[in-house]
Amino acid sequence: PAWEKLTESLPFGFFVNGSPRANRGFTFAACTARNHLMPHQKSRYKNGDGFVVEDTTSGVAFHRCRAFRNQDAGFDIKPPGVVFKNCIASVNSRNCRRWSNATLENCFSGFASTGLWSNGGIVEIKRCTFFALNNAAVQTDDHATGPVTLSDCLIGQTETIHRRTARGICVVGEDCVHDPAPGAPALRLTAPDPTWQGDSDAMNSAAYPKKGFRFEPD
């Protein structure tokens, strides 16, 4: 508790702040943000994010980035047009928070409350896996103007695919597979484990090799 009084009020791993002059062109490659926790914060909302990018920034991409065990979001990303490829978010509260349009491809989101929280424009999710999520794979909030679209995705050990706070649409393609059972045996993931650090094929599906997240060594 004493340490928390002496450090940043909002803990984060990587932070691109807002500014009067726009920031442009940020590519995060093979970056990891882990354990940004401040459990003794007195406010009701407990902050602590892995990656934070404010909305005055443009040209943002994440390639092979990982966010583990952050108190709020793994990725809290506000600019439009952000691209996520081969990224992993696990054991955060809300693994990925999006405030505008984005594209996610070959990403894993698991062992959390919510897989992807959307409060803005169109989000396209391609060949991603959502696993062991207590609230929902996708949650849309008050200002979700565009649909969240899932294609060739796997959703396992997650009862609810879409939860809507106030507004928003989630379109789940017929090419997606949903197995809400504990362990999602129909997906036949190699070795699902919340301690996984994104360094093996543990979350690959033997049953659907062309769907969902596939581990790609660096």
C-alpha positions in Angstrom: 0.0 0.0 0.0 2.8 2.5 0.8 4.4 1.9 -2.7 1.1 2.7 -4.4 1.1 6.2 -2.8 4.5 7.0 -4.4 4.0 5.9 -8.0 1.8 6.7 -11.0 -1.9 7.0 -10.2 -2.8 5.0 -13.3 -0.4 2.1 -13.9 0.4 1.0 -17.4 3.0 -0.8 -19.5 3.1 1.2 -22.8 1.4 4.6 -23.1 1.0 6.9 -26.1 -0.6 10.0 -24.5 -3.0 12.5 -26.0 -1.5 15.8 -27.2 -2.5 18.9 -29.1 -0.3 17.8 -32.0 -1.2 14.4 -33.3 1.1 11.4 -32.8 1.4 9.4 -36.0 2.8 6.0 -36.9 3.2 3.6 -34.0 3.9 -0.1 -34.6 4.3 -2.3 -31.5 6.1 -5.5 -32.4 6.7 -8.4 -30.1 6.0 -6.3 -27.0 4.7 -7.7 -23.7 2.9 -5.8 -20.9 2.4 -7.8 -17.7 1.2 -7.3 -14.1 0.2 -3.7 -14.0 -1.7 -3.9 -10.8 -2.6 -1.5 -8.0 -5.1 -3.4 -5.8 -5.1 -0.8 -3.1 -6.5 2.0 -5.2 -9.3 3.7 -3.2 -11.5 4.6 -6.2 -14.3 2.1 -7.1 -12.9 1.8 -10.6 -9.6 -0.1 -10.4 -7.3 1.0 -13.3 -4.2 -0.7 -14.6 -3.6 -1.4 -18.3 -1.0 -3.1 -20.5 -1.2 -1.0 -23.6 -2.8 2.5 -23.7 -3.1 4.7 -26.8 -5.1 7.9 -26.8 -7.3 9.1 -29.6 -5.1 11.9 -31.0 -2.9 9.2 -32.4 -3.1 7.6 -35.9 -1.5 4.8 -37.8 -1.3 2.3 -34.9 -0.6 -1.4 -35.3 0.1 -4.3 -32.9 2.0 -7.3 -34.2 2.7 -10.4 -31.9 2.1 -8.3 -28.8 1.0 -9.9 -25.5 -0.9 -8.5 -22.4 -1.1 -10.6 -19.2 -2.6 -10.0 -15.8 -3.3 -6.3 -16.0 -5.9 -5.1 -13.5 -8.2 -3.4 -16.1 -7.5 -3.8 -19.8 -4.8 -5.7 -21.6 -5.2 -3.3 -24.6 -7.0 0.0 -24.0 -6.9 1.6 -27.5 -8.9 4.6 -28.6 -7.8 5.7 -32.2 -9.6 4.5 -35.3 -8.1 2.0 -37.8 -5.9 0.0 -35.4 -4.8 -3.4 -36.6 -4.0 -6.3 -34.2 -2.3 -9.4 -35.7 -1.1 -12.4 -33.8 -1.8 -10.7 -30.5 -2.6 -12.4 -27.1 -4.5 -11.0 -24.1 -5.1 -13.2 -21.1 -6.0 -12.9 -17.4 -6.8 -9.2 -17.6 -10.2 -7.9 -16.5 -11.3 -6.8 -20.0 -8.7 -8.2 -22.4 -9.2 -5.7 -25.2 -11.0 -2.3 -24.9 -11.7 -0.6 -28.3 -13.2 2.8 -28.7 -13.3 3.0 -32.5 -13.0 0.8 -35.6 -10.4 -1.9 -35.7 -9.3 -5.2 -37.2 -8.2 -8.3 -35.2 -6.6 -11.2 -37.0 -5.2 -14.5 -35.5 -5.5 -13.2 -31.9 -6.3 -15.0 -28.6 -8.4 -13.6 -25.8 -9.1 -15.7 -22.7 -9.3 -16.3 -19.0 -10.9 -12.9 -18.2 -14.3 -11.3 -17.7 -14.7 -9.9 -21.3 -12.8 -10.8 -24.4 -13.4 -7.7 -26.4 -15.2 -4.5 -25.2 -16.3 -2.2 -28.0 -17.6 1.4 -27.6 -17.2 2.8 -31.1 -17.1 1.9 -34.8 -16.9 -1.3 -36.8 -14.7 -4.1 -35.5 -13.7 -7.0 -37.7 -12.5 -10.1 -36.0 -11.0 -12.8 -38.2 -9.6 -16.2 -37.1 -9.5 -15.4 -33.4 -10.1 -17.6 -30.3 -12.2 -16.5 -27.3 -11.8 -18.8 -24.3 -12.9 -19.0 -20.7 -14.6 -15.6 -20.4 -17.0 -15.1 -17.5 -19.0 -12.2 -18.9 -19.0 -12.5 -22.7 -16.7 -12.9 -25.7 -17.8 -9.5 -26.9 -19.5 -6.7 -25.0 -20.8 -3.5 -26.7 -21.4 -0.3 -24.7 -23.2 3.0 -24.9 -21.5 4.5 -28.0 -21.0 1.3 -30.1 -22.1 2.6 -33.5 -20.7 -0.1 -35.7 -21.2 -3.9 -35.6 -18.6 -6.3 -34.3 -18.2 -9.1 -36.9 -16.7 -12.5 -36.1 -15.6 -14.8 -38.9 -13.8 -18.2 -38.7 -13.6 -17.7 -34.9 -13.6 -20.2 -32.1 -15.5 -19.4 -28.8 -15.0 -21.9 -26.0 -15.9 -22.3 -22.4 -17.9 -19.0 -22.7 -21.6 -19.1 -22.3 -22.5 -15.7 -23.8 -21.0 -14.6 -27.1 -22.5 -11.0 -27.1 -23.6 -8.9 -24.2 -25.0 -5.4 -24.9 -24.8 -2.8 -22.2 -26.9 -0.2 -24.1 -26.4 -0.6 -27.8 -24.3 -2.3 -30.4 -24.6 -5.3 -32.7 -22.5 -8.5 -32.9 -22.6 -10.5 -36.1 -21.4 -14.1 -35.6 -20.6 -15.8 -38.9 -21.8 -19.3 -39.7 -18.2 -20.2 -40.1 -17.6 -19.7 -36.3 -17.7 -22.5 -33.7 -19.1 -22.0 -30.2 -18.6 -24.7 -27.5 -19.7 -23.3 -24.1 -18.9 -26.5 -22.2 -16.2 -26.5 -19.5 -12.9 -27.1 -21.3 -14.7 -26.7 -24.6 -13.9 -30.4 -25.6 -15.3 -30.0 -29.1 -12.6 -27.4 -29.9 -9.8 -29.8 -28.8 -7.4 -27.1 -27.8 -3.9 -28.5 -27.2 -3.4 -27.6 -23.5 -5.6 -24.7 -22.3 -4.1 -23.2 -19.2 -4.5 -19.7 -17.7 -0.7 -19.6 -16.9 0.1 -19.9 -20.6 2.5 -17.1 -21.7 1.8 -17.2 -25.4 5.0 -19.2 -26.2 3.6 -22.5 -27.4 0.8 -24.0 -29.4 -1.3 -24.7 -26.2 -4.3 -22.7 -27.6 -4.3 -24.2 -31.1 -7.3 -26.2 -32.0 -6.8 -29.8 -33.3 -10.4 -30.0 -34.4 -10.4 -26.8 -36.4 -6.9 -26.1 -37.7 -8.1 -23.4 -40.1 -10.2 -21.5 -37.6 -9.3 -19.5 -34.5 -5.9 -18.5 -33.2 -2.8 -20.4 -34.3 0.5 -20.0 -32.6 3.2 -18.6 -34.8 6.8 -18.7 -33.4 8.7 -15.4 -33.5 
